[in-house]
């Protein structure tokens, strides 16, 4: 609770993914990291993810860093090698 309170004071909004990547042309890929075992997307996260996707942004939910990395490069691999 103490950590949540501190983060809220710093402006962190519940549900916003952990990371984002800003690409050429203003495109954004949001990355939500979950643990490989038991990590679940919260209601607040589902709502924010849906809002971002409605705006044409991409949201990746990775079960661990490797899964997120693999999804990211599956999505952008050819584009990144140019």
Residue pairs with C-beta under 8 A, 6 or more apart in sequence:
13 48
14 42
14 44
15 42
15 44
15 45
15 46
15 47
15 48
15 49
16 30
16 48
17 30
17 31
17 32
17 45
17 48
17 49
17 59
18 31
18 32
18 33
19 30
19 31
19 33
20 28
20 29
20 30
20 31
21 28
21 29
21 31
21 72
22 28
23 29
23 76
27 57
27 58
28 52
28 57
28 58
29 57
29 58
29 59
29 60
29 72
29 75
29 76
30 49
30 52
30 57
30 58
30 59
30 60
31 59
31 60
31 62
31 68
31 72
32 41
32 45
32 49
32 59
32 60
32 61
32 62
33 39
33 62
33 64
33 65
33 68
34 40
34 41
34 61
34 62
34 63
34 64
35 63
35 64
36 63
36 64
36 67
39 63
41 49
41 61
49 59
49 61
52 58
52 59
53 59
58 75
60 68
60 71
60 72
60 75
61 68
62 68
62 69
62 70
62 71
73 80
